[in-house]
Amino acid sequence: MGNNSSQQRREKAQRKKEREARAMVRRKRGNVIAGIVAGILGAVILVFGGVWIVNKIVKSRSDLKKVAVRSKYYELTLGDMQYLYFDNYNDFMTDNSENVNIDIEKSLKTQYYDEQKKITWYDYFLQQAKDNAESYILLASAAKDEGYTLTEKEKTEIDELIDAFEEYGEKEGYTLEGYIEYAYGEGITEKNIRRCQEIKKIATRYYTAKVDEKTLAYKDEDYINFLEKNFDEYAGSACKIDYTYFSFEAQFEEGFTDAQKEESRNNAYKLAEELRDAGSEEKFDAIILKYIETAKLAEEQGMSAEEYLDTIYKSSAYYNQEDDFAKWAFSDERKVGDTNIFEVKENVFVAYYMNKTIYFDEKPTKNFRQILLEIENYSSAEATRKTALNLISEWENGEATEESFKALVKEYSTDVTSVENEGLYMYVREGELGLEDFDEWLFDENRKPGSVGLVKSEKSYHILYMCGDGVPTWQAALVQPMQEDAYNELKAPLVDKYNVTFNNKLINKISS
């Protein structure tokens, strides 16, 4: 095996983090089984630099061949479970390493996920591995009963995964066997990966057929019915209000007496009262405009007073019931034109005007495909741009169809989060990606299905193909919880039918 020093491990982890940071934000379309829809992708990501090392040592290699999980059709060994454990751990660390306090030089058994409940990170990842194993086995078992078998395409993908391990391991000075052990622990072999991947592949395809395809067939009434049943839990993602506001803060000078402070508070409140009692939206806005002009707030920002009012003091909020304003604004009695004052913090009074009561955000989401070209893979940014333009030209001079674009995705895109799905991103809401240039291209009112364009991010060029509108924004916010419901309905009868059992004494030997 090659050198596995701390410095090497950190460098590899850092390369992985940088790669992921350059990739577009993942579309999370309700993949409720951890890792299941990632299929081969999760493991492919790993071999390109995302190995996070902890103590991957098993005291007895013979234990790795013992059966740790049993069901009607499938058995998983301890080695299989260790593979699932570290597969999940590596993916989690790739996404969250900067946000969690995990020391990769120390055992996860000594580090707490929840110190109050005495749950270690080892406990957390072990439970995730068990949950994932159960989900994979239940779905694959149901698929088997319905005649599913591993397709030639899926077999090829697993072979390509192993080839990727071998290729990357060779570059790093490892044999295939050595690199697999480096990534997943001593004694873990190609057989463990293949066995788990075969189950995951079939489970993924079954999940897609039963849950993902059901999602695409949802009608408006399905969303409404779901929201009515779960209003308090999910209305915050779907229901909005529009309002105008302006705040008044009591000003205290050094040495003010209590009486002077009270007078200042009263003056601030009276100004808020004047605004609250304006009587109409026009008068409400006019009073605010006067304040903006007097304080020259707009001039400092290079705006007109009207632009400043629209930008700063007219706002929207999603449903919640956490503060006094929200309880008032989202109540059933609220109507357009209602006003009120709330002390949002000590000595700060805010006057509100209701421009629009509870409504759904009907703005359509967007479905698109992308070819990701990372600048680091070319001699320069300009060379990357020229490659992108050449690909666009190639597409335009060919069939210029979505199918021909998908073919280019498979050949050229390095977006590991979407290439398996031919570059497809669905139900993307405005602002969700956090990339202004993307929003400008995707949500341009003149953008038509079949349009192709080029967008640059900090480290990459993105060739985008517009598929068309997705569901309205408010419905997109409900897709994931609705999928969770659909999956739970699918899973419930499978639990007793296939009876997945765990040898916990054996599983607890997984190293960390």
C-alpha positions, 0 to 999 in steps of 0.5 A, spaced: 500 500 500 502 507 498 503 512 503 497 514 507 500 520 511 496 525 515 498 530 510 496 526 504 490 525 507 488 532 508 491 534 501 486 528 498 480 531 502 481 538 500 482 536 493 475 533 493 472 539 497 474 544 492 472 539 486 465 539 490 465 546 491 466 548 483 460 543 481 453 546 481 448 545 487 445 538 487 438 538 485 435 534 491 428 531 488 426 528 495 431 522 495 429 520 501 433 513 502 440 516 504 445 514 497 440 510 494 439 514 488 446 516 487 447 509 485 454 508 482 455 516 483 457 516 490 462 511 489 465 514 483 465 521 487 470 517 492 475 515 487 476 522 485 479 524 492 474 524 497 477 519 502 476 521 509 481 516 513 479 514 520 481 507 524 479 502 519 482 496 522 478 490 523 481 486 529 479 479 525 479 479 518 475 472 518 469 476 521 468 480 515 466 474 511 460 472 517 453 474 515 451 480 519 444 482 515 439 477 513 433 477 509 428 473 505 433 473 499 439 477 501 445 476 506 450 482 507 457 480 510 460 484 516 465 487 510 459 489 506 456 493 512 463 496 513 463 498 506 456 501 507 458 505 513 464 508 510 461 509 503 456 513 507 461 517 512 465 519 506 459 522 502 457 525 509 464 528 510 465 531 503 458 535 503 459 537 511 466 537 513 467 544 514 460 544 518 462 539 523 467 538 528 470 531 526 477 530 527 479 525 522 485 523 526 481 520 532 476 515 533 469 516 531 467 513 538 470 518 542 467 524 538 459 526 539 454 527 534 449 529 540 453 529 547 447 530 551 444 524 548 451 520 548 450 519 541 457 518 538 459 520 530 460 512 530 453 511 533 450 515 527 454 513 521 453 505 524 445 507 524 445 510 517 449 504 514 443 499 517 438 504 515 441 504 508 442 496 508 435 495 510 432 500 505 436 497 499 434 490 501 427 491 502 426 495 495 431 490 491 427 484 494 420 487 492 423 488 485 426 481 485 419 479 486 416 483 480 421 480 476 427 485 476 434 483 474 440 487 474 441 490 467 447 489 462 447 497 463 447 496 470 453 491 470 457 495 465 456 501 470 459 497 476 465 494 472 466 502 470 466 503 478 471 498 479 475 500 473 475 507 476 478 505 483 483 501 479 485 507 475 485 512 480 489 507 485 494 506 480 495 514 479 496 514 487 501 508 488 496 503 490 493 496 487 486 496 486 486 491 492 490 496 496 486 502 494 479 499 496 482 497 503 485 505 503 478 507 502 474 502 506 478 499 511 483 493 511 479 486 508 474 490 504 474 487 497 472 488 490 466 483 492 464 487 497 463 493 493 460 489 487 455 485 492 452 492 495 452 495 488 448 490 485 443 491 490 443 498 490 442 498 483 436 494 483 433 498 489 434 504 485 431 502 479 425 500 483 425 506 487 425 510 481 419 506 478 415 506 484 416 513 487 420 518 482 415 516 477 409 517 481 412 524 483 412 526 476 404 524 475 402 529 481 396 533 479 395 540 483 389 536 487 395 532 490 399 537 492 393 541 495 391 535 499 398 534 502 398 541 504 391 541 507 393 534 511 400 537 513 399 545 513 403 547 519 409 542 518 410 544 510 406 551 509 412 555 511 415 552 504 409 553 500 405 559 502 407 567 502 405 574 504 407 580 501 407 587 506 410 593 506 414 596 513 418 601 516 421 601 522 422 607 528 427 606 533 427 610 540 434 615 540 437 615 547 443 620 548 448 619 553 445 621 560 438 621 558 433 620 564 428 615 565 423 620 563 427 622 557 428 615 555 420 614 555 419 620 551 423 618 546 420 611 546 413 615 545 415 619 540 418 613 536 411 609 537 407 616 535 411 616 528 409 608 527 402 610 529 402 615 524 404 610 518 399 605 521 393 610 520 395 612 513 389 609 511 391 607 504 397 603 501 398 610 497 399 614 503 403 609 507 408 609 501 408 616 501 410 617 508 415 612 507 418 616 501 418 622 505 423 619 510 427 616 504 428 623 501 429 627 507 434 622 510 437 621 503 437 614 503 436 612 496 441 617 494 447 613 497 445 607 493 444 610 487 437 609 486 430 613 486 426 614 492 421 609 489 426 604 487 429 604 494 422 603 497 421 597 493 427 594 494 428 595 501 421 596 504 417 592 500 418 584 502 415 577 502 415 572 507 413 564 507 409 562 512 411 561 520 408 562 526 414 564 530 413 571 532 407 576 533 408 579 526 407 572 523 401 570 528 398 576 526 400 576 518 398 569 517 392 569 521 385 567 517 382 574 519 388 578 515 386 582 509 389 586 504 390 593 507 390 591 514 396 595 518 399 594 525 405 595 529 410 591 533 416 592 537 421 587 534 426 588 539 427 593 545 425 600 543 424 599 535 417 599 533 415 597 526 409 599 522 406 594 517 401 594 511 399 588 508 399 588 500 397 581 499 395 575 504 396 568 504 398 565 497 402 560 493 408 562 489 406 560 482 412 562 479 414 556 474 421 552 476 425 550 471 428 544 468 434 544 464 440 540 462 448 542 463 455 540 461 460 542 466 467 544 464 471 545 469 477 550 468 482 546 471 481 541 466 484 545 461 490 550 460 486 556 461 479 559 462 479 562 455 481 555 453 475 552 457 470 557 454 473 556 447 471 548 448 464 550 450 463 554 444 466 549 440 461 544 443 455 549 442 457 549 435 457 542 434 450 541 437 447 547 433 450 544 426 448 537 428 441 534 430 440 540 435 436 536 439 435 534 446 437 527 445 444 530 441 445 534 447 444 528 452 450 525 448 454 531 449 453 531 456 455 523 457 461 525 453 464 531 456 460 533 462 464 533 469 458 534 473 458 528 477 452 529 481 448 529 474 451 526 469 448 519 470 441 523 469 444 526 462 445 532 466 438 533 468 436 538 473 428 539 475 424 543 479 429 549 480 427 555 484 429 562 482 435 563 487 435 556 489 442 555 486 445 561 489 448 563 482 445 570 479 448 568 472 444 562 472 438 565 474 438 571 469 439 565 464 434 560 466 428 565 468 429 570 462 422 571 460 424 570 453 428 563 454 424 558 450 425 550 451 430 548 446 435 554 447 442 553 449 447 558 452 453 558 456 454 561 463 460 562 467 461 560 474 468 562 478 471 555 476 467 552 471 463 554 464 456 551 464 453 549 457 445 549 459 439 546 455 433 549 457 428 543 457 422 548 459 418 549 466 417 545 471 412 545 477 410 552 480 415 554 486 410 552 491 409 545 489 417 544 488 417 545 495 413 540 497 416 534 492 421 532 497 416 531 503 411 528 498 416 523 496 417 521 503 410 519 504 410 515 498 416 511 500 413 510 507 407 507 504 411 503 499 416 501 505 411 499 510 408 492 507 415 490 505 418 490 512 414 484 515 414 481 508 422 480 507 424 481 515 431 484 515 434 482 521 441 484 524 447 481 528 448 487 532 454 484 536 457 482 529 456 489 526 458 493 532 465 490 530 465 495 524 472 499 525 472 507 527 
